[in-house]
């Protein structure tokens, strides 16, 4: 079943991790996928994978914190695909892991530039295309740490809380245009970034993976496809009544 057949979908941060999984899955289900990222080599590999399987995808280099680049790339995507139906605001960075009083202004701004300003700019410049198209879906990747706090990564947590409320505000503004805006809140997901953190764990990578899994009621860490299927659902017409909602995919972490 092709759940997003003929939809044109932009995925920011589409070269790695959750973005890569979403790009592959949406293409598998019939979408034309614009994979955007600052990682060109990995992005081109995703495109080749999709095309080798008979899917339709193109890569664009995109720094989401650069308004001129966002505007230019979205215009090119619209011309290439003929329309834009869905935006997945997935690009993000973790930033520094320090107590708030030790974080420099530059370190704070670096996270906000991508995780908050990037979501704002991409949303700003996709809205006219969705309005012209008679509606669409914007999917913003927040986090469980947009819902609850923890004793690490203060700029990251602040940014993901911002994304959660930005989603609700835009959902209210653009419902009249049949544009749905929702946030997804992943829990612990095993990606190359998570693995890099595991390499710093005293007992090693596999012990770190088990440790993270032990924090979840389900007892195991998630995979990128666990989130990609949530993205697919919100991109599809199956979710036509969902807007301003939080899709939490976290193995039960925030249920406690």
CORCORVEN-V625326 format. One line per field, one symbol per residue. ss: DSSP state (H for helix, E for strand, - for the rest). burial: b if it has 24 or more other C-alpha atoms within 12 Angstrom, else e. A space follows every 10 residues. Layout:
ss = ???
burial = ???
//
This chain:
ss = -------EEE EE----HHHH HHHHHHHH-- -EEEEEE--H HHHHHHHHHH HH---EEEEE E-----HHHH HHHHHHHHHH H----EEEE- ---------H HH--HHHHHH HHHHHHHHHH HHHHHHHHHH HH---EEEEE E--HHH---- ---HHHHHHH HHHHHHHHHH HHHHHHH-EE EEEEEE--EE -HHHHHHH-- ----HHHHHH HHHH------ -EEHHHHHHH HHHHH-HHH- -----EEEE- --HHH-
burial = eeebbbbbbb bbbbbbbbbb bbbbbbbbbb bbbbbbbbbe ebbbbbbebb eeeebbbbbb bbbbbebeeb bebbbbbbee bebbbbbbbb bbbbbbeeee eeeeeebbbb bbbbbbbbbb bbbbbbbbbb beeebbbbbb bbbbbbbeee eebbbbbbbb bbbbbbbbeb beebbeebbb bbbbbbbbbb beebbeeeee eeeeeeebbe ebbeebeeee bbbbbbbbbb bbbbbbbebe ebbbbbbbbb bebbee
//
